Amino acid sequence: MTITALAVAAGSACHRDAVWHAPVAPVRTVGGGVLAAPPPEASAFPPAAHEASAVRWMQGPAGDRARLERWRAGVGPVVVYRPDSMGPPPGAAALRDLPVVSWNTNVGGGDLDGLVDDLRSGRLTDGDSVAHFVLLLQEVFRRGPAVPRGLADRPRRIAALPPRGPRSDVVEVARRHGLFLFYVPSMANGWEADGDQAEDRGNAIVSTIPLAGLTAIELPFEGQRRVAASAIGPGDGEAGHAPPLRVVSVHLDNRSVLRRVYRSFGSGRTRQAEALASALARDPAADLPTVLAGDLNTWGPSAWERAVHVLRAHFPQGSALNVPTFAGRSLMVGRTLDHMMFRLPVPRATSQRPSGPSAGETERRAAFVPPLPVRLDDARGSDHYPLLARLLVGDGG
């Protein structure tokens, strides 16, 4: 097994619309474990291109630099995990039906192992066997010596117990099931108990298919540090085959800091959504088919929650869910906090201009059947229900 932990540049903030391409240094691995190393200073890295295996960082706005830096001090490096026994690359037939799940796992409270087992068995896809899938996860955690114990802004600790055993961090789950992993911590998971290993929590993409184009997008600061994770899955784009696919896991704030608490009712999340949409539009993968999903924390009345409308303007496909996605007990019961959005090529015929012997032929393009996300009715120990969509590839005509 090989785990590559990538330390990220965290010190110097840039202009809101600028992108800092920070080369990142891999941390040594020994016996499948990660040796801790503090993130290097941003000043050590000039804005330049770097190796394809590195993570591309898009930092938050300069005006939020001081707060973001205090929260960054509590997290360890990004983790990129590639299983040694990868097997042959997925064939076109296998990727014609790709389940994608979005889930807030409540920092280990959700039974992630059980979700993977149920996906592979076909229990979540009407008995259809599943060779490949993608998980877009929020509130996953990582523990160990890579997470610093020093002073930092830290939220309260979340350590809910899953229904069928002890908590498992996302790196353990990926290793146990032989899955690809891109984990981007956003914040420390509170203060560790005496003798416990430190933890951080954030977003992750877990997949049976290789992940490339790894990008971490730091959002404007509202109440806590939030970093979206973006990656690209393979595809060849030929007729009837799956085109390359960009997937994004995001978690917006449920409230803003006290001095601007009024923004908790929607405008803070709108600010984060606008920054995310802008970053994704500037990304080199902007033209690829995209799935964006996550916990948008849209607990306010729909008229106040412009974040959803901002993101749907860029990712308009997929029916809006009209069922609650929060499974916990609070004032948010009955609200749809979790969303899946898509921008995908749909089946259509494109007439070619008559020319030569192929005049009048129709070009067949790789395309997806319009996706329909559904809520899975078992929260599996989390305080959020998982969402699932099956990406079905048609011929394009």
C-alpha positions as CSV (number, residue, x, y, z in Angstrom):
1,M,0.0,0.0,0.0
2,T,1.2,3.5,-0.7
3,I,0.0,6.7,0.9
4,T,1.3,10.0,-0.4
5,A,0.6,12.8,2.0
6,L,1.0,16.2,0.5
7,A,1.9,19.1,2.6
8,V,0.3,22.3,1.4
9,A,1.3,25.9,1.3
10,A,-0.7,27.8,4.0
11,G,1.0,31.0,5.0
12,S,0.6,33.7,2.5
13,A,-2.8,34.6,1.1
14,C,-3.2,36.0,-2.4
15,H,-5.7,38.3,-4.1
16,R,-9.3,36.9,-4.2
17,D,-9.2,36.2,-7.9
18,A,-5.7,34.9,-8.1
19,V,-4.7,31.3,-8.0
20,W,-1.6,30.2,-6.1
21,H,0.0,27.2,-7.8
22,A,2.0,25.9,-4.8
23,P,4.2,22.9,-5.4
24,V,3.8,20.5,-2.5
25,A,6.4,18.2,-0.9
26,P,5.4,14.6,-0.3
27,V,5.8,13.3,3.2
28,R,7.8,10.0,3.6
29,T,5.8,6.9,4.2
30,V,6.9,3.9,6.1
31,G,5.0,0.6,6.3
32,G,1.8,2.2,5.1
33,G,1.9,4.9,7.8
34,V,2.4,8.6,7.5
35,L,5.2,10.5,9.2
36,A,4.1,13.9,10.4
37,A,5.5,17.0,8.8
38,P,4.3,20.6,9.2
39,P,3.0,22.4,6.1
40,P,5.8,24.4,4.5
41,E,5.5,28.2,4.4
42,A,3.9,29.5,1.2
43,S,6.7,31.9,0.7
44,A,9.0,29.0,-0.1
45,F,7.1,28.3,-3.3
46,P,6.9,30.6,-6.2
47,P,3.7,30.5,-8.3
48,A,4.7,28.0,-11.0
49,A,3.6,24.7,-12.5
50,H,4.3,21.6,-10.6
51,E,4.2,17.8,-11.0
52,A,0.9,16.2,-12.0
53,S,0.9,14.2,-8.8
54,A,0.7,17.3,-6.7
55,V,-2.4,19.0,-5.6
56,R,-3.4,22.3,-7.1
57,W,-4.4,24.8,-4.5
58,M,-6.8,27.7,-4.9
59,Q,-6.6,29.8,-1.7
60,G,-9.3,31.8,0.0
61,P,-9.6,35.6,-0.3
62,A,-6.8,37.8,1.1
63,G,-9.3,39.5,3.4
64,D,-9.8,36.3,5.3
65,R,-6.1,35.5,5.6
66,A,-5.7,35.9,9.4
67,R,-8.6,33.7,10.3
68,L,-7.8,31.0,7.7
69,E,-4.2,30.8,8.9
70,R,-5.3,30.2,12.5
71,W,-7.5,27.3,11.3
72,R,-4.9,25.9,9.0
73,A,-2.5,25.5,11.9
74,G,-4.7,22.7,13.3
75,V,-4.7,20.4,10.2
76,G,-2.2,17.9,8.8
77,P,-1.3,17.4,5.1
78,V,-3.6,16.5,2.3
79,V,-3.6,12.7,1.7
80,V,-3.6,11.0,-1.7
81,Y,-3.9,7.3,-1.5
82,R,-3.5,4.9,-4.4
83,P,-3.9,1.2,-3.8
84,D,-1.0,-1.0,-4.9
85,S,-3.3,-3.7,-6.3
86,M,-5.2,-1.5,-8.7
87,G,-5.9,-4.1,-11.3
88,P,-6.6,-3.3,-14.9
89,P,-8.1,0.1,-15.7
90,P,-11.9,0.1,-15.8
91,G,-13.4,-0.8,-19.1
92,A,-15.9,1.3,-21.0
93,A,-18.7,-1.1,-20.2
94,A,-18.1,-0.8,-16.5
95,L,-18.2,3.0,-16.6
96,R,-21.4,3.2,-18.5
97,D,-23.2,2.9,-15.2
98,L,-21.4,4.8,-12.4
99,P,-23.1,5.3,-9.1
100,V,-22.1,8.5,-7.3
101,V,-22.9,9.0,-3.6
102,S,-22.7,12.2,-1.6
103,W,-22.7,11.9,2.2
104,N,-21.9,13.9,5.3
105,T,-20.6,11.1,7.6
106,N,-20.8,13.0,10.9
107,V,-17.0,12.6,11.5
108,G,-17.0,8.9,11.8
109,G,-20.5,8.4,13.0
110,G,-21.7,7.1,9.7
111,D,-21.0,3.5,8.7
112,L,-18.8,4.1,5.7
113,D,-17.6,0.5,5.5
114,G,-21.2,-0.7,5.4
115,L,-22.0,1.8,2.6
116,V,-19.1,0.5,0.5
117,D,-20.2,-3.1,1.1
118,D,-23.8,-2.4,0.2
119,L,-22.7,-0.6,-3.0
120,R,-20.6,-3.5,-4.2
121,S,-23.3,-6.0,-3.4
122,G,-25.9,-4.2,-5.4
123,R,-28.2,-3.6,-2.4
124,L,-28.3,0.1,-3.2
125,T,-28.8,-0.3,-7.0
126,D,-31.8,-2.5,-7.3
127,G,-29.7,-5.6,-7.3
128,D,-27.5,-4.5,-10.1
129,S,-23.9,-5.4,-9.4
130,V,-21.6,-2.4,-9.2
131,A,-18.0,-2.6,-10.4
132,H,-17.1,1.1,-9.9
133,F,-18.4,4.0,-7.9
134,V,-17.4,7.4,-6.6
135,L,-18.1,8.7,-3.0
136,L,-18.2,12.5,-2.4
137,L,-17.8,12.7,1.3
138,Q,-18.0,15.5,3.9
139,E,-17.1,15.5,7.6
140,V,-14.7,12.5,7.3
141,F,-11.7,12.5,9.6
142,R,-8.1,11.4,9.8
143,R,-6.2,10.6,13.0
144,G,-2.5,10.2,13.7
145,P,0.9,11.9,14.1
146,A,0.4,13.8,10.9
147,V,-2.1,16.0,12.6
148,P,-0.5,18.8,14.7
149,R,-1.3,19.2,18.3
150,G,-0.2,22.8,18.6
151,L,-2.3,25.9,19.1
152,A,-4.9,26.6,16.5
153,D,-8.5,27.7,16.2
154,R,-10.4,24.5,16.7
155,P,-14.1,23.7,16.6
156,R,-15.8,21.3,19.1
157,R,-14.9,17.7,18.8
158,I,-17.3,15.4,17.0
159,A,-16.9,11.7,17.6
160,A,-20.2,10.0,17.1
161,L,-20.1,6.1,17.1
162,P,-21.2,4.2,14.0
163,P,-23.9,1.6,14.5
164,R,-21.7,-1.5,13.9
165,G,-18.3,-0.8,15.5
166,P,-15.6,1.8,16.3
167,R,-15.0,4.9,14.3
168,S,-12.7,4.4,11.2
169,D,-10.8,7.3,9.7
170,V,-11.1,7.8,5.9
171,V,-7.6,6.6,5.2
172,E,-8.2,3.4,7.0
173,V,-11.4,2.8,5.0
174,A,-9.7,3.5,1.7
175,R,-6.9,1.1,2.5
176,R,-9.2,-1.6,3.8
177,H,-11.3,-1.6,0.7
178,G,-8.6,-0.9,-1.9
179,L,-10.0,2.5,-3.0
180,F,-8.5,5.6,-4.3
181,L,-8.6,8.6,-1.9
182,F,-8.2,12.3,-2.1
183,Y,-8.7,13.8,1.4
184,V,-8.5,17.5,2.1
185,P,-8.7,18.5,5.8
186,S,-10.5,21.7,6.6
187,M,-10.1,22.0,10.4
188,A,-8.9,20.1,13.5
189,N,-11.5,17.8,15.1
190,G,-11.6,19.6,18.4
191,W,-9.1,18.9,21.2
192,E,-8.0,15.3,21.6
193,A,-8.6,13.5,24.9
194,D,-5.5,12.7,27.0
195,G,-3.5,9.9,25.3
196,D,-5.6,10.0,22.0
197,Q,-4.1,10.8,18.7
198,A,-5.0,14.1,17.2
199,E,-7.7,14.3,14.4
200,D,-8.6,16.6,11.6
201,R,-11.8,16.6,9.5
202,G,-12.8,17.7,6.0
203,N,-13.9,16.6,2.6
204,A,-12.8,13.5,0.6
205,I,-13.3,11.8,-2.7
206,V,-13.2,8.0,-2.5
207,S,-13.4,6.0,-5.7
208,T,-12.8,2.7,-7.4
209,I,-11.4,4.5,-10.4
210,P,-8.1,6.5,-10.5
211,L,-8.3,10.2,-9.7
212,A,-6.3,12.9,-11.4
213,G,-6.5,16.7,-11.6
214,L,-6.6,17.0,-7.8
215,T,-7.6,20.4,-6.7
216,A,-8.3,21.9,-3.3
217,I,-10.4,25.0,-3.2
218,E,-10.3,27.1,0.1
219,L,-13.6,29.0,0.5
220,P,-14.1,32.4,2.1
221,F,-14.2,32.3,5.8
222,E,-17.6,32.5,7.5
223,G,-17.7,30.4,10.6
224,Q,-15.1,27.7,10.1
225,R,-12.4,26.9,7.5
226,R,-13.9,25.0,4.5
227,V,-12.0,23.5,1.6
228,A,-13.8,21.8,-1.3
229,A,-12.1,18.8,-3.1
230,S,-12.2,18.3,-6.8
231,A,-10.8,15.5,-9.0
232,I,-11.1,14.0,-12.5
233,G,-12.0,10.4,-13.3
234,P,-10.8,8.8,-16.5
235,G,-12.8,8.4,-19.7
236,D,-12.3,8.3,-23.5
237,G,-15.3,10.2,-24.6
238,E,-16.0,7.9,-27.6
239,A,-19.6,7.0,-28.6
240,G,-21.2,4.9,-25.8
241,H,-18.2,5.3,-23.5
242,A,-17.9,7.4,-20.4
243,P,-16.3,10.8,-21.0
244,P,-13.8,12.2,-18.4
245,L,-15.7,13.3,-15.4
246,R,-15.0,16.0,-12.8
247,V,-16.4,15.4,-9.3
248,V,-16.5,18.0,-6.5
249,S,-17.2,17.5,-2.8
250,V,-18.2,20.6,-0.9
251,H,-19.4,21.6,2.6
252,L,-20.6,25.1,3.3
253,D,-20.9,26.8,6.7
254,N,-24.1,26.5,8.8
255,R,-23.5,29.8,10.5
256,S,-21.2,32.8,10.4
257,V,-19.1,34.3,13.2
258,L,-20.9,36.3,15.9
259,R,-20.0,39.7,14.6
260,R,-21.7,39.0,11.3
261,V,-24.2,36.4,12.6
262,Y,-26.9,37.9,10.3
263,R,-25.1,36.2,7.4
264,S,-26.0,32.8,8.9
265,F,-29.4,33.1,7.3
266,G,-28.0,32.6,3.8
267,S,-25.7,35.4,2.6
268,G,-22.6,33.8,4.1
269,R,-23.3,30.5,2.2
270,T,-24.0,32.5,-0.9
271,R,-20.6,34.2,-0.6
272,Q,-18.9,30.7,-0.4
273,A,-21.0,29.4,-3.3
274,E,-20.1,32.3,-5.5
275,A,-16.4,31.8,-4.7
276,L,-16.6,28.1,-5.4
277,A,-18.4,28.6,-8.7
278,S,-15.8,31.2,-9.8
279,A,-12.9,28.8,-8.9
280,L,-14.4,25.9,-10.8
281,A,-15.0,28.1,-13.8
282,R,-11.3,29.1,-13.8
283,D,-10.1,25.6,-13.3
284,P,-8.4,23.8,-16.3
285,A,-11.1,21.2,-16.1
286,A,-13.9,23.7,-16.4
287,D,-15.2,22.3,-19.6
288,L,-15.5,18.7,-18.4
289,P,-18.8,17.1,-17.4
290,T,-19.1,17.8,-13.7
291,V,-20.9,16.4,-10.6
292,L,-21.0,18.8,-7.6
293,A,-22.4,17.5,-4.4
294,G,-22.3,18.0,-0.7
295,D,-23.8,19.5,2.5
296,L,-24.7,23.0,1.6
297,N,-26.2,23.6,5.1
298,T,-29.2,25.3,3.5
299,W,-31.3,25.3,6.7
300,G,-33.0,28.7,6.0
301,P,-36.2,29.4,4.0
302,S,-35.5,28.7,0.3
303,A,-35.9,32.4,-0.5
304,W,-32.9,33.2,1.7
305,E,-30.7,30.4,0.4
306,R,-29.3,31.9,-2.8
307,A,-26.3,29.5,-2.6
308,V,-28.3,26.8,-4.2
309,H,-29.4,29.1,-7.1
310,V,-25.8,30.3,-7.6
311,L,-24.5,26.8,-8.0
312,R,-27.5,25.6,-10.1
313,A,-26.8,28.4,-12.5
314,H,-23.5,26.6,-13.3
315,F,-24.6,23.0,-12.7
316,P,-28.3,23.0,-13.8
317,Q,-29.1,19.3,-14.2
318,G,-30.7,16.9,-11.7
319,S,-34.1,17.2,-10.1
320,A,-34.1,19.2,-6.8
321,L,-34.8,16.9,-3.9
322,N,-38.0,17.7,-2.0
323,V,-37.3,15.5,1.0
324,P,-35.4,16.2,4.2
325,T,-31.7,15.1,4.1
326,F,-30.9,15.9,7.8
327,A,-31.4,12.9,10.0
328,G,-30.6,14.5,13.4
329,R,-32.8,16.2,15.9
330,S,-32.7,20.0,15.8
331,L,-34.5,23.0,14.3
332,M,-33.2,21.8,10.9
333,V,-35.5,18.8,10.8
334,G,-37.4,18.9,7.5
335,R,-34.8,20.9,5.7
336,T,-32.9,19.8,2.6
337,L,-29.3,20.5,3.5
338,D,-27.6,18.1,1.0
339,H,-27.7,18.6,-2.8
340,M,-26.4,16.9,-6.0
341,M,-25.9,19.0,-9.1
342,F,-24.7,18.2,-12.6
343,R,-23.5,19.7,-15.8
344,L,-23.4,16.7,-18.2
345,P,-23.7,16.2,-22.0
346,V,-27.1,14.8,-22.7
347,P,-28.0,12.6,-25.7
348,R,-28.6,14.5,-28.8
349,A,-27.8,14.3,-32.6
350,T,-25.6,16.8,-34.2
351,S,-26.0,17.2,-38.0
352,Q,-22.8,17.6,-39.9
353,R,-22.5,20.1,-42.8
354,P,-22.8,18.1,-46.0
355,S,-19.3,17.4,-47.3
356,G,-17.8,14.5,-49.2
357,P,-18.9,10.9,-48.9
358,S,-20.0,11.3,-45.2
359,A,-22.5,14.1,-46.1
360,G,-25.7,13.7,-44.0
361,E,-24.2,11.4,-41.4
362,T,-24.9,12.1,-37.8
363,E,-22.2,12.5,-35.2
364,R,-22.7,10.3,-32.2
365,R,-21.4,11.8,-29.0
366,A,-20.8,10.2,-25.6
367,A,-23.5,11.5,-23.3
368,F,-25.3,10.8,-20.0
369,V,-28.9,10.0,-19.4
370,P,-30.3,12.9,-17.4
371,P,-29.4,11.9,-13.8
372,L,-32.0,11.7,-11.0
373,P,-30.5,11.9,-7.5
374,V,-32.4,10.0,-4.7
375,R,-32.1,10.0,-0.9
376,L,-31.1,6.7,0.7
377,D,-33.5,6.2,3.6
378,D,-30.9,4.7,6.0
379,A,-28.6,7.4,7.6
380,R,-26.3,4.6,8.9
381,G,-25.4,6.3,12.1
382,S,-24.8,9.8,10.6
383,D,-27.0,12.8,11.1
384,H,-27.4,13.1,7.3
385,Y,-28.9,10.7,4.7
386,P,-26.7,9.7,1.8
387,L,-27.7,10.8,-1.7
388,L,-27.2,8.6,-4.7
389,A,-27.3,9.1,-8.5
390,R,-26.5,6.6,-11.2
391,L,-24.6,8.2,-14.2
392,L,-25.8,6.2,-17.2
393,V,-24.0,6.7,-20.5
394,G,-25.9,6.6,-23.7
395,D,-24.8,6.8,-27.3
396,G,-25.4,10.6,-27.6
397,G,-27.9,10.3,-30.4
